[in-house]
Amino acid sequence: MKKIELYELKDGKIVRKRKECPKCGPGVFMGEHGNRISCGSCGYTEFKKQ
């Protein structure tokens, strides 16, 4: 995935589209899967509520 796909422009400001990993810190984005989001770097996982 290209880095430009992780950000978007809203009202003249750059905002992140995806959540960042709370363990790894800024710049490490979490991947979105069917029922969870996970960090590919450290393996941290959060399950989505149904």
C-alpha positions as CSV (number, residue, x, y, z in Angstrom):
1,M,0.0,0.0,0.0
2,K,1.3,3.4,-0.9
3,K,1.7,5.9,2.0
4,I,-0.4,8.4,0.2
5,E,-3.4,6.0,0.5
6,L,-3.2,6.2,4.4
7,Y,-4.0,9.9,4.5
8,E,-6.7,12.2,3.2
9,L,-7.4,15.9,2.9
10,K,-10.3,17.3,4.9
11,D,-11.0,21.0,5.2
12,G,-7.4,21.8,4.2
13,K,-5.9,19.5,6.8
14,I,-4.3,16.1,6.4
15,V,-6.0,13.4,8.5
16,R,-5.1,9.7,8.9
17,K,-7.5,7.1,7.5
18,R,-6.4,4.2,9.7
19,K,-5.8,3.8,13.4
20,E,-2.2,3.8,14.6
21,C,-0.8,1.1,16.9
22,P,-0.9,2.1,20.6
23,K,2.2,0.0,21.3
24,C,4.4,1.0,18.4
25,G,3.4,4.6,18.3
26,P,2.9,7.2,15.5
27,G,3.6,6.1,12.0
28,V,2.8,2.4,12.4
29,F,-0.7,1.8,11.1
30,M,-3.0,-1.1,11.9
31,G,-4.4,-3.4,9.2
32,E,-8.1,-3.7,8.9
33,H,-9.5,-7.3,8.6
34,G,-13.0,-8.7,8.8
35,N,-13.6,-8.8,12.5
36,R,-10.4,-7.2,13.9
37,I,-7.6,-4.7,13.4
38,S,-4.1,-5.7,13.9
39,C,-0.5,-4.4,13.8
40,G,1.8,-6.2,11.4
41,S,4.9,-5.0,13.3
42,C,4.2,-6.1,16.9
43,G,1.1,-8.3,16.5
44,Y,-1.2,-6.2,18.7
45,T,-4.8,-7.0,17.9
46,E,-8.2,-5.4,18.7
47,F,-11.4,-7.2,17.9
48,K,-14.4,-5.2,16.5
49,K,-17.6,-5.2,18.4
50,Q,-20.5,-6.8,16.5
